[in-house]
Amino acid sequence: MAHIFLLGYDYSVPTVYSGYSFNDFNEGAPGGEHVNDVQCGNVWRCDHRQIGIANMVGFHNAVKGQQFTNAVSNGNQAIAFSRGNVGFVAINNGDQTWNAVFHTGLPAGKYCDIIHSQNSSNSACSGKTFSVDNTGAATVVINKRDAVAFYVQSNTHALST
């Protein structure tokens, strides 16, 4: 969730890395952890790749230069905010589901949750979708210890016709 915030917020140039390296072919991940979705390169360096983080890089690039607006918190380790009229992020680090109507700042339409979609394009959303009304509002449910994000390039209006 920290990576999602880092890529959603407008501060500096983010650097995201998660991985490990080892010297012996038979050596596993540190601490005997089970590691999913790794890509191993030269010299046995393995990088984790989480689709939500990868999709947030596209979000970060799309919202560059947009203002941080419509920030709200539920007062219990959760925050939601817009990046101008281009993107919206909601992060819930609390122990309860956060369900609210948020002002997203986005144009009316249906949007793909890029955190949970294998493909965030407007033709192949595999995550949840959210409808934004003509006032820019959307009802969003964020599970405990989870996040959602959507932006103009994740508009799935073509799927709803």
Phi and psi in radians as a Rosetta constraint file:
Dihedral C 1 N 2 CA 2 C 2 CIRCULARHARMONIC -1.115 0.35
Dihedral N 2 CA 2 C 2 N 3 CIRCULARHARMONIC -0.673 0.35
Dihedral C 2 N 3 CA 3 C 3 CIRCULARHARMONIC -1.138 0.35
Dihedral N 3 CA 3 C 3 N 4 CIRCULARHARMONIC -0.673 0.35
Dihedral C 3 N 4 CA 4 C 4 CIRCULARHARMONIC -1.098 0.35
Dihedral N 4 CA 4 C 4 N 5 CIRCULARHARMONIC -0.780 0.35
Dihedral C 4 N 5 CA 5 C 5 CIRCULARHARMONIC -1.084 0.35
Dihedral N 5 CA 5 C 5 N 6 CIRCULARHARMONIC -0.810 0.35
Dihedral C 5 N 6 CA 6 C 6 CIRCULARHARMONIC -0.976 0.35
Dihedral N 6 CA 6 C 6 N 7 CIRCULARHARMONIC -0.760 0.35
Dihedral C 6 N 7 CA 7 C 7 CIRCULARHARMONIC -1.396 0.35
Dihedral N 7 CA 7 C 7 N 8 CIRCULARHARMONIC -0.378 0.35
Dihedral C 7 N 8 CA 8 C 8 CIRCULARHARMONIC -1.496 0.35
Dihedral N 8 CA 8 C 8 N 9 CIRCULARHARMONIC -0.559 0.35
Dihedral C 8 N 9 CA 9 C 9 CIRCULARHARMONIC -1.451 0.35
Dihedral N 9 CA 9 C 9 N 10 CIRCULARHARMONIC 2.822 0.35
Dihedral C 9 N 10 CA 10 C 10 CIRCULARHARMONIC -1.836 0.35
Dihedral N 10 CA 10 C 10 N 11 CIRCULARHARMONIC 1.445 0.35
Dihedral C 10 N 11 CA 11 C 11 CIRCULARHARMONIC -2.540 0.35
Dihedral N 11 CA 11 C 11 N 12 CIRCULARHARMONIC 2.058 0.35
Dihedral C 11 N 12 CA 12 C 12 CIRCULARHARMONIC 1.054 0.35
Dihedral N 12 CA 12 C 12 N 13 CIRCULARHARMONIC -2.784 0.35
Dihedral C 12 N 13 CA 13 C 13 CIRCULARHARMONIC -1.949 0.35
Dihedral N 13 CA 13 C 13 N 14 CIRCULARHARMONIC 1.922 0.35
Dihedral C 13 N 14 CA 14 C 14 CIRCULARHARMONIC -1.248 0.35
Dihedral N 14 CA 14 C 14 N 15 CIRCULARHARMONIC 2.561 0.35
Dihedral C 14 N 15 CA 15 C 15 CIRCULARHARMONIC -2.195 0.35
Dihedral N 15 CA 15 C 15 N 16 CIRCULARHARMONIC 2.109 0.35
Dihedral C 15 N 16 CA 16 C 16 CIRCULARHARMONIC -2.080 0.35
Dihedral N 16 CA 16 C 16 N 17 CIRCULARHARMONIC 2.180 0.35
Dihedral C 16 N 17 CA 17 C 17 CIRCULARHARMONIC -2.571 0.35
Dihedral N 17 CA 17 C 17 N 18 CIRCULARHARMONIC 2.373 0.35
Dihedral C 17 N 18 CA 18 C 18 CIRCULARHARMONIC -2.529 0.35
Dihedral N 18 CA 18 C 18 N 19 CIRCULARHARMONIC 2.140 0.35
Dihedral C 18 N 19 CA 19 C 19 CIRCULARHARMONIC 3.124 0.35
Dihedral N 19 CA 19 C 19 N 20 CIRCULARHARMONIC -2.900 0.35
Dihedral C 19 N 20 CA 20 C 20 CIRCULARHARMONIC -2.777 0.35
Dihedral N 20 CA 20 C 20 N 21 CIRCULARHARMONIC 2.927 0.35
Dihedral C 20 N 21 CA 21 C 21 CIRCULARHARMONIC -2.393 0.35
Dihedral N 21 CA 21 C 21 N 22 CIRCULARHARMONIC 2.761 0.35
Dihedral C 21 N 22 CA 22 C 22 CIRCULARHARMONIC -2.618 0.35
Dihedral N 22 CA 22 C 22 N 23 CIRCULARHARMONIC 2.895 0.35
Dihedral C 22 N 23 CA 23 C 23 CIRCULARHARMONIC -1.789 0.35
Dihedral N 23 CA 23 C 23 N 24 CIRCULARHARMONIC -0.339 0.35
Dihedral C 23 N 24 CA 24 C 24 CIRCULARHARMONIC -2.052 0.35
Dihedral N 24 CA 24 C 24 N 25 CIRCULARHARMONIC 2.349 0.35
Dihedral C 24 N 25 CA 25 C 25 CIRCULARHARMONIC -0.951 0.35
Dihedral N 25 CA 25 C 25 N 26 CIRCULARHARMONIC -0.586 0.35
Dihedral C 25 N 26 CA 26 C 26 CIRCULARHARMONIC -1.525 0.35
Dihedral N 26 CA 26 C 26 N 27 CIRCULARHARMONIC -0.077 0.35
Dihedral C 26 N 27 CA 27 C 27 CIRCULARHARMONIC -1.386 0.35
Dihedral N 27 CA 27 C 27 N 28 CIRCULARHARMONIC 2.415 0.35
Dihedral C 27 N 28 CA 28 C 28 CIRCULARHARMONIC -1.735 0.35
Dihedral N 28 CA 28 C 28 N 29 CIRCULARHARMONIC -2.939 0.35
Dihedral C 28 N 29 CA 29 C 29 CIRCULARHARMONIC -1.111 0.35
Dihedral N 29 CA 29 C 29 N 30 CIRCULARHARMONIC 2.660 0.35
Dihedral C 29 N 30 CA 30 C 30 CIRCULARHARMONIC -0.989 0.35
Dihedral N 30 CA 30 C 30 N 31 CIRCULARHARMONIC 2.453 0.35
Dihedral C 30 N 31 CA 31 C 31 CIRCULARHARMONIC 1.223 0.35
Dihedral N 31 CA 31 C 31 N 32 CIRCULARHARMONIC 0.233 0.35
Dihedral C 31 N 32 CA 32 C 32 CIRCULARHARMONIC 1.199 0.35
Dihedral N 32 CA 32 C 32 N 33 CIRCULARHARMONIC 0.347 0.35
Dihedral C 32 N 33 CA 33 C 33 CIRCULARHARMONIC -1.166 0.35
Dihedral N 33 CA 33 C 33 N 34 CIRCULARHARMONIC 2.620 0.35
Dihedral C 33 N 34 CA 34 C 34 CIRCULARHARMONIC -1.580 0.35
Dihedral N 34 CA 34 C 34 N 35 CIRCULARHARMONIC 2.189 0.35
Dihedral C 34 N 35 CA 35 C 35 CIRCULARHARMONIC -2.048 0.35
Dihedral N 35 CA 35 C 35 N 36 CIRCULARHARMONIC 2.142 0.35
Dihedral C 35 N 36 CA 36 C 36 CIRCULARHARMONIC -1.676 0.35
Dihedral N 36 CA 36 C 36 N 37 CIRCULARHARMONIC 2.748 0.35
Dihedral C 36 N 37 CA 37 C 37 CIRCULARHARMONIC 0.863 0.35
Dihedral N 37 CA 37 C 37 N 38 CIRCULARHARMONIC 1.032 0.35
Dihedral C 37 N 38 CA 38 C 38 CIRCULARHARMONIC -1.878 0.35
Dihedral N 38 CA 38 C 38 N 39 CIRCULARHARMONIC 2.678 0.35
Dihedral C 38 N 39 CA 39 C 39 CIRCULARHARMONIC -2.121 0.35
Dihedral N 39 CA 39 C 39 N 40 CIRCULARHARMONIC 2.019 0.35
Dihedral C 39 N 40 CA 40 C 40 CIRCULARHARMONIC -1.679 0.35
Dihedral N 40 CA 40 C 40 N 41 CIRCULARHARMONIC 2.340 0.35
Dihedral C 40 N 41 CA 41 C 41 CIRCULARHARMONIC -1.950 0.35
Dihedral N 41 CA 41 C 41 N 42 CIRCULARHARMONIC -2.634 0.35
Dihedral C 41 N 42 CA 42 C 42 CIRCULARHARMONIC -1.155 0.35
Dihedral N 42 CA 42 C 42 N 43 CIRCULARHARMONIC 2.664 0.35
Dihedral C 42 N 43 CA 43 C 43 CIRCULARHARMONIC 0.990 0.35
Dihedral N 43 CA 43 C 43 N 44 CIRCULARHARMONIC 0.543 0.35
Dihedral C 43 N 44 CA 44 C 44 CIRCULARHARMONIC 1.007 0.35
Dihedral N 44 CA 44 C 44 N 45 CIRCULARHARMONIC 0.655 0.35
Dihedral C 44 N 45 CA 45 C 45 CIRCULARHARMONIC -1.641 0.35
Dihedral N 45 CA 45 C 45 N 46 CIRCULARHARMONIC 2.176 0.35
Dihedral C 45 N 46 CA 46 C 46 CIRCULARHARMONIC -1.987 0.35
Dihedral N 46 CA 46 C 46 N 47 CIRCULARHARMONIC 2.281 0.35
Dihedral C 46 N 47 CA 47 C 47 CIRCULARHARMONIC -1.932 0.35
Dihedral N 47 CA 47 C 47 N 48 CIRCULARHARMONIC 2.320 0.35
Dihedral C 47 N 48 CA 48 C 48 CIRCULARHARMONIC -1.299 0.35
Dihedral N 48 CA 48 C 48 N 49 CIRCULARHARMONIC 2.548 0.35
Dihedral C 48 N 49 CA 49 C 49 CIRCULARHARMONIC -2.367 0.35
Dihedral N 49 CA 49 C 49 N 50 CIRCULARHARMONIC 1.913 0.35
Dihedral C 49 N 50 CA 50 C 50 CIRCULARHARMONIC -1.822 0.35
Dihedral N 50 CA 50 C 50 N 51 CIRCULARHARMONIC 2.218 0.35
Dihedral C 50 N 51 CA 51 C 51 CIRCULARHARMONIC -1.051 0.35
Dihedral N 51 CA 51 C 51 N 52 CIRCULARHARMONIC -0.643 0.35
Dihedral C 51 N 52 CA 52 C 52 CIRCULARHARMONIC -1.081 0.35
Dihedral N 52 CA 52 C 52 N 53 CIRCULARHARMONIC -0.713 0.35
Dihedral C 52 N 53 CA 53 C 53 CIRCULARHARMONIC -1.209 0.35
Dihedral N 53 CA 53 C 53 N 54 CIRCULARHARMONIC -0.758 0.35
Dihedral C 53 N 54 CA 54 C 54 CIRCULARHARMONIC -1.052 0.35
Dihedral N 54 CA 54 C 54 N 55 CIRCULARHARMONIC -0.751 0.35
Dihedral C 54 N 55 CA 55 C 55 CIRCULARHARMONIC -1.185 0.35
Dihedral N 55 CA 55 C 55 N 56 CIRCULARHARMONIC -0.523 0.35
Dihedral C 55 N 56 CA 56 C 56 CIRCULARHARMONIC -1.186 0.35
Dihedral N 56 CA 56 C 56 N 57 CIRCULARHARMONIC -0.403 0.35
Dihedral C 56 N 57 CA 57 C 57 CIRCULARHARMONIC -1.115 0.35
Dihedral N 57 CA 57 C 57 N 58 CIRCULARHARMONIC -0.725 0.35
Dihedral C 57 N 58 CA 58 C 58 CIRCULARHARMONIC -1.098 0.35
Dihedral N 58 CA 58 C 58 N 59 CIRCULARHARMONIC -0.707 0.35
Dihedral C 58 N 59 CA 59 C 59 CIRCULARHARMONIC -1.041 0.35
Dihedral N 59 CA 59 C 59 N 60 CIRCULARHARMONIC -0.871 0.35
Dihedral C 59 N 60 CA 60 C 60 CIRCULARHARMONIC -0.974 0.35
Dihedral N 60 CA 60 C 60 N 61 CIRCULARHARMONIC -0.778 0.35
Dihedral C 60 N 61 CA 61 C 61 CIRCULARHARMONIC -1.181 0.35
Dihedral N 61 CA 61 C 61 N 62 CIRCULARHARMONIC -0.638 0.35
Dihedral C 61 N 62 CA 62 C 62 CIRCULARHARMONIC -1.233 0.35
Dihedral N 62 CA 62 C 62 N 63 CIRCULARHARMONIC -0.585 0.35
Dihedral C 62 N 63 CA 63 C 63 CIRCULARHARMONIC -1.665 0.35
Dihedral N 63 CA 63 C 63 N 64 CIRCULARHARMONIC 0.063 0.35
Dihedral C 63 N 64 CA 64 C 64 CIRCULARHARMONIC -0.916 0.35
Dihedral N 64 CA 64 C 64 N 65 CIRCULARHARMONIC 2.253 0.35
Dihedral C 64 N 65 CA 65 C 65 CIRCULARHARMONIC 1.503 0.35
Dihedral N 65 CA 65 C 65 N 66 CIRCULARHARMONIC -0.118 0.35
Dihedral C 65 N 66 CA 66 C 66 CIRCULARHARMONIC -1.440 0.35
Dihedral N 66 CA 66 C 66 N 67 CIRCULARHARMONIC 2.564 0.35
Dihedral C 66 N 67 CA 67 C 67 CIRCULARHARMONIC -1.239 0.35
Dihedral N 67 CA 67 C 67 N 68 CIRCULARHARMONIC 2.624 0.35
Dihedral C 67 N 68 CA 68 C 68 CIRCULARHARMONIC -1.431 0.35
Dihedral N 68 CA 68 C 68 N 69 CIRCULARHARMONIC 1.942 0.35
Dihedral C 68 N 69 CA 69 C 69 CIRCULARHARMONIC -2.386 0.35
Dihedral N 69 CA 69 C 69 N 70 CIRCULARHARMONIC 2.993 0.35
Dihedral C 69 N 70 CA 70 C 70 CIRCULARHARMONIC 0.939 0.35
Dihedral N 70 CA 70 C 70 N 71 CIRCULARHARMONIC 0.596 0.35
Dihedral C 70 N 71 CA 71 C 71 CIRCULARHARMONIC -1.283 0.35
Dihedral N 71 CA 71 C 71 N 72 CIRCULARHARMONIC 2.292 0.35
Dihedral C 71 N 72 CA 72 C 72 CIRCULARHARMONIC -2.452 0.35
Dihedral N 72 CA 72 C 72 N 73 CIRCULARHARMONIC 2.740 0.35
Dihedral C 72 N 73 CA 73 C 73 CIRCULARHARMONIC -2.401 0.35
Dihedral N 73 CA 73 C 73 N 74 CIRCULARHARMONIC 2.638 0.35
Dihedral C 73 N 74 CA 74 C 74 CIRCULARHARMONIC -1.573 0.35
Dihedral N 74 CA 74 C 74 N 75 CIRCULARHARMONIC 0.053 0.35
Dihedral C 74 N 75 CA 75 C 75 CIRCULARHARMONIC 1.367 0.35
Dihedral N 75 CA 75 C 75 N 76 CIRCULARHARMONIC 0.109 0.35
Dihedral C 75 N 76 CA 76 C 76 CIRCULARHARMONIC -2.406 0.35
Dihedral N 76 CA 76 C 76 N 77 CIRCULARHARMONIC 1.093 0.35
Dihedral C 76 N 77 CA 77 C 77 CIRCULARHARMONIC 1.096 0.35
Dihedral N 77 CA 77 C 77 N 78 CIRCULARHARMONIC 0.670 0.35
Dihedral C 77 N 78 CA 78 C 78 CIRCULARHARMONIC -2.456 0.35
Dihedral N 78 CA 78 C 78 N 79 CIRCULARHARMONIC 2.499 0.35
Dihedral C 78 N 79 CA 79 C 79 CIRCULARHARMONIC -2.498 0.35
Dihedral N 79 CA 79 C 79 N 80 CIRCULARHARMONIC 2.568 0.35
Dihedral C 79 N 80 CA 80 C 80 CIRCULARHARMONIC -2.384 0.35
Dihedral N 80 CA 80 C 80 N 81 CIRCULARHARMONIC 2.553 0.35
Dihedral C 80 N 81 CA 81 C 81 CIRCULARHARMONIC -2.786 0.35
Dihedral N 81 CA 81 C 81 N 82 CIRCULARHARMONIC 2.787 0.35
Dihedral C 81 N 82 CA 82 C 82 CIRCULARHARMONIC -1.847 0.35
Dihedral N 82 CA 82 C 82 N 83 CIRCULARHARMONIC 2.753 0.35
Dihedral C 82 N 83 CA 83 C 83 CIRCULARHARMONIC -2.041 0.35
Dihedral N 83 CA 83 C 83 N 84 CIRCULARHARMONIC 1.549 0.35
Dihedral C 83 N 84 CA 84 C 84 CIRCULARHARMONIC 1.047 0.35
Dihedral N 84 CA 84 C 84 N 85 CIRCULARHARMONIC -2.416 0.35
Dihedral C 84 N 85 CA 85 C 85 CIRCULARHARMONIC -1.867 0.35
Dihedral N 85 CA 85 C 85 N 86 CIRCULARHARMONIC 0.510 0.35
Dihedral C 85 N 86 CA 86 C 86 CIRCULARHARMONIC -1.984 0.35
Dihedral N 86 CA 86 C 86 N 87 CIRCULARHARMONIC -0.638 0.35
Dihedral C 86 N 87 CA 87 C 87 CIRCULARHARMONIC -2.556 0.35
Dihedral N 87 CA 87 C 87 N 88 CIRCULARHARMONIC 2.781 0.35
Dihedral C 87 N 88 CA 88 C 88 CIRCULARHARMONIC -2.472 0.35
Dihedral N 88 CA 88 C 88 N 89 CIRCULARHARMONIC 2.400 0.35
Dihedral C 88 N 89 CA 89 C 89 CIRCULARHARMONIC -2.332 0.35
Dihedral N 89 CA 89 C 89 N 90 CIRCULARHARMONIC 2.428 0.35
Dihedral C 89 N 90 CA 90 C 90 CIRCULARHARMONIC -2.327 0.35
Dihedral N 90 CA 90 C 90 N 91 CIRCULARHARMONIC 2.209 0.35
Dihedral C 90 N 91 CA 91 C 91 CIRCULARHARMONIC -2.146 0.35
Dihedral N 91 CA 91 C 91 N 92 CIRCULARHARMONIC 2.222 0.35
Dihedral C 91 N 92 CA 92 C 92 CIRCULARHARMONIC -2.140 0.35
Dihedral N 92 CA 92 C 92 N 93 CIRCULARHARMONIC 1.791 0.35
Dihedral C 92 N 93 CA 93 C 93 CIRCULARHARMONIC -1.702 0.35
Dihedral N 93 CA 93 C 93 N 94 CIRCULARHARMONIC 0.222 0.35
Dihedral C 93 N 94 CA 94 C 94 CIRCULARHARMONIC -1.511 0.35
Dihedral N 94 CA 94 C 94 N 95 CIRCULARHARMONIC -3.136 0.35
Dihedral C 94 N 95 CA 95 C 95 CIRCULARHARMONIC -1.643 0.35
Dihedral N 95 CA 95 C 95 N 96 CIRCULARHARMONIC -0.003 0.35
Dihedral C 95 N 96 CA 96 C 96 CIRCULARHARMONIC -2.210 0.35
Dihedral N 96 CA 96 C 96 N 97 CIRCULARHARMONIC 2.654 0.35
Dihedral C 96 N 97 CA 97 C 97 CIRCULARHARMONIC -1.109 0.35
Dihedral N 97 CA 97 C 97 N 98 CIRCULARHARMONIC 2.468 0.35
Dihedral C 97 N 98 CA 98 C 98 CIRCULARHARMONIC -1.931 0.35
Dihedral N 98 CA 98 C 98 N 99 CIRCULARHARMONIC 2.028 0.35
Dihedral C 98 N 99 CA 99 C 99 CIRCULARHARMONIC -2.143 0.35
Dihedral N 99 CA 99 C 99 N 100 CIRCULARHARMONIC 2.075 0.35
Dihedral C 99 N 100 CA 100 C 100 CIRCULARHARMONIC -2.721 0.35
Dihedral N 100 CA 100 C 100 N 101 CIRCULARHARMONIC 2.881 0.35
Dihedral C 100 N 101 CA 101 C 101 CIRCULARHARMONIC -1.682 0.35
Dihedral N 101 CA 101 C 101 N 102 CIRCULARHARMONIC 2.122 0.35
Dihedral C 101 N 102 CA 102 C 102 CIRCULARHARMONIC -1.967 0.35
Dihedral N 102 CA 102 C 102 N 103 CIRCULARHARMONIC 2.526 0.35
Dihedral C 102 N 103 CA 103 C 103 CIRCULARHARMONIC -1.514 0.35
Dihedral N 103 CA 103 C 103 N 104 CIRCULARHARMONIC 1.903 0.35
Dihedral C 103 N 104 CA 104 C 104 CIRCULARHARMONIC -1.523 0.35
Dihedral N 104 CA 104 C 104 N 105 CIRCULARHARMONIC -0.390 0.35
Dihedral C 104 N 105 CA 105 C 105 CIRCULARHARMONIC 1.369 0.35
Dihedral N 105 CA 105 C 105 N 106 CIRCULARHARMONIC -0.056 0.35
Dihedral C 105 N 106 CA 106 C 106 CIRCULARHARMONIC -1.513 0.35
Dihedral N 106 CA 106 C 106 N 107 CIRCULARHARMONIC 2.723 0.35
Dihedral C 106 N 107 CA 107 C 107 CIRCULARHARMONIC -1.133 0.35
Dihedral N 107 CA 107 C 107 N 108 CIRCULARHARMONIC 2.717 0.35
Dihedral C 107 N 108 CA 108 C 108 CIRCULARHARMONIC -1.005 0.35
Dihedral N 108 CA 108 C 108 N 109 CIRCULARHARMONIC 2.476 0.35
Dihedral C 108 N 109 CA 109 C 109 CIRCULARHARMONIC 2.720 0.35
Dihedral N 109 CA 109 C 109 N 110 CIRCULARHARMONIC -3.074 0.35
Dihedral C 109 N 110 CA 110 C 110 CIRCULARHARMONIC -1.891 0.35
Dihedral N 110 CA 110 C 110 N 111 CIRCULARHARMONIC 2.329 0.35
Dihedral C 110 N 111 CA 111 C 111 CIRCULARHARMONIC -2.188 0.35
Dihedral N 111 CA 111 C 111 N 112 CIRCULARHARMONIC 2.603 0.35
Dihedral C 111 N 112 CA 112 C 112 CIRCULARHARMONIC -1.601 0.35
Dihedral N 112 CA 112 C 112 N 113 CIRCULARHARMONIC 2.292 0.35
Dihedral C 112 N 113 CA 113 C 113 CIRCULARHARMONIC -1.260 0.35
Dihedral N 113 CA 113 C 113 N 114 CIRCULARHARMONIC 1.857 0.35
Dihedral C 113 N 114 CA 114 C 114 CIRCULARHARMONIC -1.315 0.35
Dihedral N 114 CA 114 C 114 N 115 CIRCULARHARMONIC -0.278 0.35
Dihedral C 114 N 115 CA 115 C 115 CIRCULARHARMONIC -1.190 0.35
Dihedral N 115 CA 115 C 115 N 116 CIRCULARHARMONIC -0.589 0.35
Dihedral C 115 N 116 CA 116 C 116 CIRCULARHARMONIC -1.972 0.35
Dihedral N 116 CA 116 C 116 N 117 CIRCULARHARMONIC 0.192 0.35
Dihedral C 116 N 117 CA 117 C 117 CIRCULARHARMONIC -1.841 0.35
Dihedral N 117 CA 117 C 117 N 118 CIRCULARHARMONIC 2.335 0.35
Dihedral C 117 N 118 CA 118 C 118 CIRCULARHARMONIC -1.200 0.35
Dihedral N 118 CA 118 C 118 N 119 CIRCULARHARMONIC -0.432 0.35
Dihedral C 118 N 119 CA 119 C 119 CIRCULARHARMONIC -2.458 0.35
Dihedral N 119 CA 119 C 119 N 120 CIRCULARHARMONIC 2.083 0.35
Dihedral C 119 N 120 CA 120 C 120 CIRCULARHARMONIC -1.614 0.35
Dihedral N 120 CA 120 C 120 N 121 CIRCULARHARMONIC 0.140 0.35
Dihedral C 120 N 121 CA 121 C 121 CIRCULARHARMONIC -1.255 0.35
Dihedral N 121 CA 121 C 121 N 122 CIRCULARHARMONIC 2.817 0.35
Dihedral C 121 N 122 CA 122 C 122 CIRCULARHARMONIC -1.267 0.35
Dihedral N 122 CA 122 C 122 N 123 CIRCULARHARMONIC -0.052 0.35
Dihedral C 122 N 123 CA 123 C 123 CIRCULARHARMONIC -1.928 0.35
Dihedral N 123 CA 123 C 123 N 124 CIRCULARHARMONIC -0.090 0.35
Dihedral C 123 N 124 CA 124 C 124 CIRCULARHARMONIC -2.567 0.35
Dihedral N 124 CA 124 C 124 N 125 CIRCULARHARMONIC 0.747 0.35
Dihedral C 124 N 125 CA 125 C 125 CIRCULARHARMONIC -1.178 0.35
Dihedral N 125 CA 125 C 125 N 126 CIRCULARHARMONIC 2.193 0.35
Dihedral C 125 N 126 CA 126 C 126 CIRCULARHARMONIC -1.922 0.35
Dihedral N 126 CA 126 C 126 N 127 CIRCULARHARMONIC 0.065 0.35
Dihedral C 126 N 127 CA 127 C 127 CIRCULARHARMONIC -1.776 0.35
Dihedral N 127 CA 127 C 127 N 128 CIRCULARHARMONIC -2.963 0.35
Dihedral C 127 N 128 CA 128 C 128 CIRCULARHARMONIC -1.182 0.35
Dihedral N 128 CA 128 C 128 N 129 CIRCULARHARMONIC 2.728 0.35
Dihedral C 128 N 129 CA 129 C 129 CIRCULARHARMONIC -2.091 0.35
Dihedral N 129 CA 129 C 129 N 130 CIRCULARHARMONIC 2.661 0.35
Dihedral C 129 N 130 CA 130 C 130 CIRCULARHARMONIC -2.249 0.35
Dihedral N 130 CA 130 C 130 N 131 CIRCULARHARMONIC 2.413 0.35
Dihedral C 130 N 131 CA 131 C 131 CIRCULARHARMONIC -1.724 0.35
Dihedral N 131 CA 131 C 131 N 132 CIRCULARHARMONIC 2.240 0.35
Dihedral C 131 N 132 CA 132 C 132 CIRCULARHARMONIC -1.823 0.35
Dihedral N 132 CA 132 C 132 N 133 CIRCULARHARMONIC 2.253 0.35
Dihedral C 132 N 133 CA 133 C 133 CIRCULARHARMONIC -1.493 0.35
Dihedral N 133 CA 133 C 133 N 134 CIRCULARHARMONIC -3.090 0.35
Dihedral C 133 N 134 CA 134 C 134 CIRCULARHARMONIC -1.144 0.35
Dihedral N 134 CA 134 C 134 N 135 CIRCULARHARMONIC -0.286 0.35
Dihedral C 134 N 135 CA 135 C 135 CIRCULARHARMONIC -1.629 0.35
Dihedral N 135 CA 135 C 135 N 136 CIRCULARHARMONIC -0.039 0.35
Dihedral C 135 N 136 CA 136 C 136 CIRCULARHARMONIC 1.557 0.35
Dihedral N 136 CA 136 C 136 N 137 CIRCULARHARMONIC 0.146 0.35
Dihedral C 136 N 137 CA 137 C 137 CIRCULARHARMONIC -1.632 0.35
Dihedral N 137 CA 137 C 137 N 138 CIRCULARHARMONIC 2.600 0.35
Dihedral C 137 N 138 CA 138 C 138 CIRCULARHARMONIC -2.537 0.35
Dihedral N 138 CA 138 C 138 N 139 CIRCULARHARMONIC 2.450 0.35
Dihedral C 138 N 139 CA 139 C 139 CIRCULARHARMONIC -1.484 0.35
Dihedral N 139 CA 139 C 139 N 140 CIRCULARHARMONIC 2.152 0.35
Dihedral C 139 N 140 CA 140 C 140 CIRCULARHARMONIC -2.268 0.35
Dihedral N 140 CA 140 C 140 N 141 CIRCULARHARMONIC 2.350 0.35
Dihedral C 140 N 141 CA 141 C 141 CIRCULARHARMONIC -1.948 0.35
Dihedral N 141 CA 141 C 141 N 142 CIRCULARHARMONIC 2.149 0.35
Dihedral C 141 N 142 CA 142 C 142 CIRCULARHARMONIC -2.035 0.35
Dihedral N 142 CA 142 C 142 N 143 CIRCULARHARMONIC 2.020 0.35
Dihedral C 142 N 143 CA 143 C 143 CIRCULARHARMONIC -1.104 0.35
Dihedral N 143 CA 143 C 143 N 144 CIRCULARHARMONIC 2.800 0.35
Dihedral C 143 N 144 CA 144 C 144 CIRCULARHARMONIC -1.054 0.35
Dihedral N 144 CA 144 C 144 N 145 CIRCULARHARMONIC 2.481 0.35
Dihedral C 144 N 145 CA 145 C 145 CIRCULARHARMONIC 0.924 0.35
Dihedral N 145 CA 145 C 145 N 146 CIRCULARHARMONIC 0.800 0.35
Dihedral C 145 N 146 CA 146 C 146 CIRCULARHARMONIC -2.572 0.35
Dihedral N 146 CA 146 C 146 N 147 CIRCULARHARMONIC 3.092 0.35
Dihedral C 146 N 147 CA 147 C 147 CIRCULARHARMONIC -2.611 0.35
Dihedral N 147 CA 147 C 147 N 148 CIRCULARHARMONIC 2.820 0.35
Dihedral C 147 N 148 CA 148 C 148 CIRCULARHARMONIC -2.378 0.35
Dihedral N 148 CA 148 C 148 N 149 CIRCULARHARMONIC 2.637 0.35
Dihedral C 148 N 149 CA 149 C 149 CIRCULARHARMONIC -2.668 0.35
Dihedral N 149 CA 149 C 149 N 150 CIRCULARHARMONIC 2.467 0.35
Dihedral C 149 N 150 CA 150 C 150 CIRCULARHARMONIC -2.621 0.35
Dihedral N 150 CA 150 C 150 N 151 CIRCULARHARMONIC 2.729 0.35
Dihedral C 150 N 151 CA 151 C 151 CIRCULARHARMONIC -2.667 0.35
Dihedral N 151 CA 151 C 151 N 152 CIRCULARHARMONIC 3.062 0.35
Dihedral C 151 N 152 CA 152 C 152 CIRCULARHARMONIC -0.987 0.35
Dihedral N 152 CA 152 C 152 N 153 CIRCULARHARMONIC -0.612 0.35
Dihedral C 152 N 153 CA 153 C 153 CIRCULARHARMONIC -1.278 0.35
Dihedral N 153 CA 153 C 153 N 154 CIRCULARHARMONIC -0.203 0.35
Dihedral C 153 N 154 CA 154 C 154 CIRCULARHARMONIC -1.730 0.35
Dihedral N 154 CA 154 C 154 N 155 CIRCULARHARMONIC 0.291 0.35
Dihedral C 154 N 155 CA 155 C 155 CIRCULARHARMONIC -1.188 0.35
Dihedral N 155 CA 155 C 155 N 156 CIRCULARHARMONIC 2.153 0.35
Dihedral C 155 N 156 CA 156 C 156 CIRCULARHARMONIC -1.858 0.35
Dihedral N 156 CA 156 C 156 N 157 CIRCULARHARMONIC 0.461 0.35
Dihedral C 156 N 157 CA 157 C 157 CIRCULARHARMONIC -0.937 0.35
Dihedral N 157 CA 157 C 157 N 158 CIRCULARHARMONIC -0.629 0.35
Dihedral C 157 N 158 CA 158 C 158 CIRCULARHARMONIC -1.084 0.35
Dihedral N 158 CA 158 C 158 N 159 CIRCULARHARMONIC -0.509 0.35
Dihedral C 158 N 159 CA 159 C 159 CIRCULARHARMONIC -1.312 0.35
Dihedral N 159 CA 159 C 159 N 160 CIRCULARHARMONIC -0.460 0.35
Dihedral C 159 N 160 CA 160 C 160 CIRCULARHARMONIC -1.562 0.35
Dihedral N 160 CA 160 C 160 N 161 CIRCULARHARMONIC 0.006 0.35
